[in-house]
């Protein structure tokens, strides 16, 4: 028969294992929720873009206004290239004054 200390040790080990299992389940749940949120955010962006492009194509929104908005918002060269916008000038790093 196991002593009380051995039983306590076994129960503490089991508790530690169950806590680890709970943390893993919670991490998986958070990751799944995050994936759903990112997916919904991407879908919203696609729909907003489609709505604006449709308005431009129907002449309900001026194309130059769209281009100006994109020019002010886009900073990555590959994104800007999609809309035939020129690359932004690169700012050289500031040298430290030592």
NUBA-591731 format. One record per residue: x, y, z of N, C-alpha, C in turn; residue number from 1. Coordinates in nm, 3 decimals. Atoms other than C-alpha are relative to their C-alpha. Example, Ala and Ser with C-alpha at 12.3 -4.5 7.8 and 13.67 -1.06 7.14 Angstrom:
BEGIN
VEXMI   n.east  n.north     n.up  ca.east  ca.north    ca.up   c.east  c.north     c.up  pos
VEXMI    0.089   -0.119    0.000    1.230    -0.450    0.780    0.090    0.120    0.000    1
VEXMI   -0.082   -0.119   -0.006    1.367    -0.106    0.714   -0.077    0.109    0.073    2
END
This chain:
BEGIN
VEXMI   n.east  n.north     n.up  ca.east  ca.north    ca.up   c.east  c.north     c.up  pos
VEXMI    0.083   -0.119    0.000    0.000     0.000    0.000    0.088    0.126    0.000    1
VEXMI   -0.079   -0.122    0.015    0.129     0.346   -0.097   -0.016    0.088    0.124    2
VEXMI    0.007   -0.092   -0.112    0.216     0.590    0.173   -0.074    0.126   -0.043    3
VEXMI    0.072   -0.124    0.028    0.031     0.920    0.198    0.085    0.093   -0.086    4
VEXMI   -0.089   -0.086    0.079    0.337     1.104    0.057    0.004   -0.046   -0.146    5
VEXMI   -0.002    0.054    0.136    0.345     0.874   -0.246   -0.131    0.031   -0.072    6
VEXMI    0.130   -0.032    0.059   -0.026     0.927   -0.305   -0.008    0.148   -0.036    7
VEXMI   -0.001   -0.145    0.027    0.016     1.307   -0.277    0.086    0.029   -0.121    8
VEXMI   -0.091   -0.021    0.113    0.310     1.294   -0.518   -0.066   -0.043   -0.131    9
VEXMI    0.067    0.049    0.120    0.110     1.089   -0.768   -0.113    0.094   -0.041   10
VEXMI    0.110   -0.093    0.031   -0.187     1.325   -0.741    0.054    0.134   -0.053   11
VEXMI   -0.061   -0.125    0.048    0.038     1.631   -0.785    0.050   -0.016   -0.144   12
VEXMI   -0.046    0.027    0.136    0.191     1.470   -1.095   -0.118    0.000   -0.096   13
VEXMI    0.119    0.006    0.083   -0.155     1.398   -1.234   -0.058    0.141   -0.021   14
VEXMI    0.050   -0.138    0.010   -0.264     1.758   -1.159    0.084    0.081   -0.098   15
VEXMI   -0.090   -0.071    0.091    0.041     1.893   -1.339   -0.028   -0.039   -0.146   16
VEXMI    0.029    0.048    0.135   -0.038     1.676   -1.644   -0.133    0.057   -0.050   17
VEXMI    0.131   -0.051    0.039   -0.402     1.787   -1.647    0.005    0.151   -0.028   18
VEXMI   -0.015   -0.144    0.025   -0.303     2.155   -1.621    0.068    0.023   -0.135   19
VEXMI   -0.069   -0.013    0.129   -0.066     2.110   -1.917   -0.096   -0.030   -0.114   20
VEXMI    0.098    0.035    0.102   -0.344     1.943   -2.115   -0.099    0.115   -0.020   21
VEXMI    0.094   -0.112    0.008   -0.581     2.231   -2.032    0.063    0.119   -0.074   22
VEXMI   -0.068   -0.111    0.068   -0.323     2.491   -2.144    0.011   -0.027   -0.150   23
VEXMI   -0.011    0.034    0.141   -0.273     2.306   -2.472   -0.134    0.017   -0.071   24
VEXMI    0.134   -0.014    0.058   -0.649     2.293   -2.538   -0.035    0.148   -0.016   25
VEXMI    0.029   -0.143    0.007   -0.682     2.665   -2.459    0.081    0.067   -0.110   26
VEXMI   -0.084   -0.057    0.106   -0.392     2.749   -2.694   -0.057   -0.035   -0.137   27
VEXMI    0.060    0.041    0.127   -0.555     2.550   -2.975   -0.127    0.080   -0.026   28
VEXMI    0.125   -0.077    0.013   -0.885     2.728   -2.910    0.030    0.145   -0.040   29
VEXMI   -0.037   -0.139    0.034   -0.718     3.073   -2.918    0.049    0.010   -0.144   30
VEXMI   -0.051   -0.001    0.137   -0.539     2.985   -3.243   -0.113   -0.011   -0.100   31
VEXMI    0.115    0.015    0.090   -0.865     2.874   -3.404   -0.081    0.129   -0.006   32
VEXMI    0.074   -0.126   -0.002   -1.042     3.193   -3.293    0.074    0.108   -0.077   33
VEXMI   -0.082   -0.099    0.070   -0.755     3.403   -3.425   -0.008   -0.022   -0.151   34
VEXMI    0.009    0.031    0.143   -0.771     3.225   -3.762   -0.134    0.046   -0.056   35
VEXMI    0.133   -0.044    0.045   -1.145     3.293   -3.789   -0.005    0.152   -0.011   36
VEXMI    0.000   -0.148    0.003   -1.094     3.662   -3.704    0.079    0.052   -0.120   37
VEXMI   -0.080   -0.043    0.115   -0.817     3.697   -3.964   -0.075   -0.025   -0.131   38
VEXMI    0.077    0.033    0.120   -1.035     3.526   -4.223   -0.113    0.100   -0.022   39
VEXMI    0.109   -0.097    0.011   -1.329     3.757   -4.148    0.053    0.138   -0.039   40
VEXMI   -0.059   -0.130    0.032   -1.101     4.063   -4.163    0.039    0.005   -0.149   41
VEXMI   -0.038    0.008    0.142   -0.964     3.952   -4.501   -0.123    0.010   -0.089   42
VEXMI    0.124   -0.003    0.079   -1.317     3.895   -4.632   -0.058    0.141   -0.005   43
VEXMI    0.051   -0.139   -0.003   -1.427     4.245   -4.519    0.081    0.088   -0.094   44
VEXMI   -0.085   -0.082    0.086   -1.129     4.400   -4.695   -0.027   -0.028   -0.148   45
VEXMI    0.031    0.036    0.139   -1.207     4.212   -5.015   -0.131    0.064   -0.043   46
VEXMI    0.131   -0.055    0.035   -1.570     4.322   -5.006    0.002    0.152   -0.012   47
VEXMI   -0.012   -0.146    0.009   -1.483     4.687   -4.938    0.070    0.038   -0.130   48
VEXMI   -0.072   -0.028    0.124   -1.233     4.682   -5.223   -0.087   -0.023   -0.122   49
VEXMI    0.087    0.030    0.113   -1.484     4.522   -5.457   -0.108    0.108   -0.016   50
VEXMI    0.103   -0.104    0.006   -1.748     4.780   -5.366    0.056    0.131   -0.057   51
VEXMI   -0.062   -0.124    0.049   -1.512     5.072   -5.429    0.033   -0.013   -0.149   52
VEXMI   -0.033    0.020    0.141   -1.387     4.926   -5.757   -0.126    0.002   -0.088   53
VEXMI    0.126   -0.002    0.076   -1.746     4.872   -5.872   -0.049    0.143   -0.018   54
VEXMI    0.043   -0.141    0.011   -1.829     5.237   -5.797    0.087    0.075   -0.100   55
VEXMI   -0.090   -0.065    0.096   -1.521     5.350   -5.992   -0.036   -0.042   -0.142   56
VEXMI    0.033    0.050    0.133   -1.612     5.128   -6.286   -0.133    0.055   -0.052   57
VEXMI    0.129   -0.057    0.040   -1.969     5.265   -6.289    0.004    0.152   -0.010   58
VEXMI   -0.014   -0.145    0.007   -1.837     5.621   -6.273   -0.063    0.073    0.118   59
VEXMI    0.061   -0.062   -0.118   -1.993     5.684   -5.931    0.104    0.054    0.097   60
VEXMI   -0.109   -0.049   -0.084   -1.657     5.750   -5.771    0.118    0.028   -0.090   61
VEXMI   -0.109   -0.035    0.093   -1.369     5.930   -5.945    0.124   -0.088    0.019   62
VEXMI   -0.118    0.086   -0.006   -1.074     5.707   -6.031    0.120    0.074    0.059   63
VEXMI   -0.115   -0.074   -0.053   -0.827     5.984   -5.951   -0.007    0.010    0.153   64
VEXMI    0.015   -0.003   -0.146   -0.968     5.999   -5.595    0.048   -0.134    0.059   65
VEXMI   -0.045    0.131   -0.044   -0.908     5.624   -5.559    0.153   -0.009   -0.007   66
VEXMI   -0.146    0.006    0.018   -0.553     5.655   -5.695    0.069    0.087    0.105   67
VEXMI   -0.059   -0.088   -0.102   -0.480     5.948   -5.459   -0.005   -0.068    0.138   68
VEXMI    0.013    0.069   -0.129   -0.609     5.746   -5.163    0.102   -0.114    0.009   69
VEXMI   -0.096    0.109    0.000   -0.396     5.446   -5.261    0.142    0.053    0.010   70
VEXMI   -0.133   -0.060   -0.003   -0.092     5.667   -5.319    0.036    0.044    0.142   71
VEXMI   -0.024   -0.045   -0.137   -0.129     5.808   -4.967    0.008   -0.116    0.099   72
VEXMI    0.011    0.110   -0.095   -0.194     5.470   -4.806    0.103   -0.111   -0.018   73
VEXMI   -0.087    0.114    0.026    0.031     5.215   -4.974    0.147    0.037    0.016   74
VEXMI   -0.142   -0.029   -0.025    0.392     5.197   -4.860    0.093   -0.105   -0.059   75
VEXMI   -0.085    0.106    0.055    0.520     4.865   -4.995    0.007    0.013   -0.152   76
VEXMI   -0.021   -0.016    0.145    0.668     4.880   -5.344   -0.082   -0.099   -0.081   77
VEXMI    0.076    0.098    0.078    0.500     4.558   -5.457   -0.150    0.031    0.002   78
VEXMI    0.140   -0.042   -0.004    0.160     4.689   -5.342   -0.023    0.119   -0.094   79
VEXMI    0.013   -0.119    0.084    0.216     5.022   -5.516    0.007   -0.037   -0.149   80
VEXMI   -0.015    0.042    0.139    0.320     4.843   -5.837   -0.131   -0.056   -0.056   81
VEXMI    0.129    0.053    0.046   -0.023     4.675   -5.855   -0.089    0.109   -0.059   82
VEXMI    0.082   -0.112    0.047   -0.173     5.019   -5.917    0.082    0.099   -0.082   83
VEXMI   -0.089   -0.083    0.082    0.111     5.157   -6.132    0.042    0.127    0.071   84
VEXMI   -0.049   -0.114   -0.078    0.220     5.389   -5.852    0.151   -0.010    0.011   85
VEXMI   -0.146    0.005   -0.010    0.586     5.488   -5.834    0.043   -0.044    0.141   86
VEXMI   -0.055    0.040   -0.129    0.800     5.342   -5.557    0.028    0.125    0.083   87
VEXMI   -0.030   -0.111   -0.089    0.845     5.565   -5.256    0.150    0.013    0.014   88
VEXMI   -0.145   -0.017   -0.018    1.189     5.717   -5.208    0.043   -0.065    0.132   89
VEXMI   -0.050    0.061   -0.123    1.400     5.532   -4.956    0.076    0.105    0.079   90
VEXMI   -0.068   -0.094   -0.087    1.529     5.725   -4.660    0.125   -0.070    0.054   91
VEXMI   -0.122    0.066   -0.048    1.891     5.648   -4.583    0.001   -0.001    0.152   92
VEXMI   -0.004    0.007   -0.147    1.957     5.537   -4.224    0.083    0.115    0.055   93
VEXMI   -0.072   -0.108   -0.066    2.070     5.809   -3.989    0.118   -0.058    0.072   94
VEXMI   -0.120    0.049   -0.066    2.425     5.760   -3.877    0.004    0.058    0.139   95
VEXMI   -0.005   -0.048   -0.139    2.477     5.785   -3.504    0.115    0.097    0.016   96
VEXMI   -0.104   -0.098   -0.029    2.672     6.078   -3.375    0.077   -0.047    0.121   97
VEXMI   -0.077    0.051   -0.113    2.947     5.934   -3.164    0.123    0.082    0.021   98
END
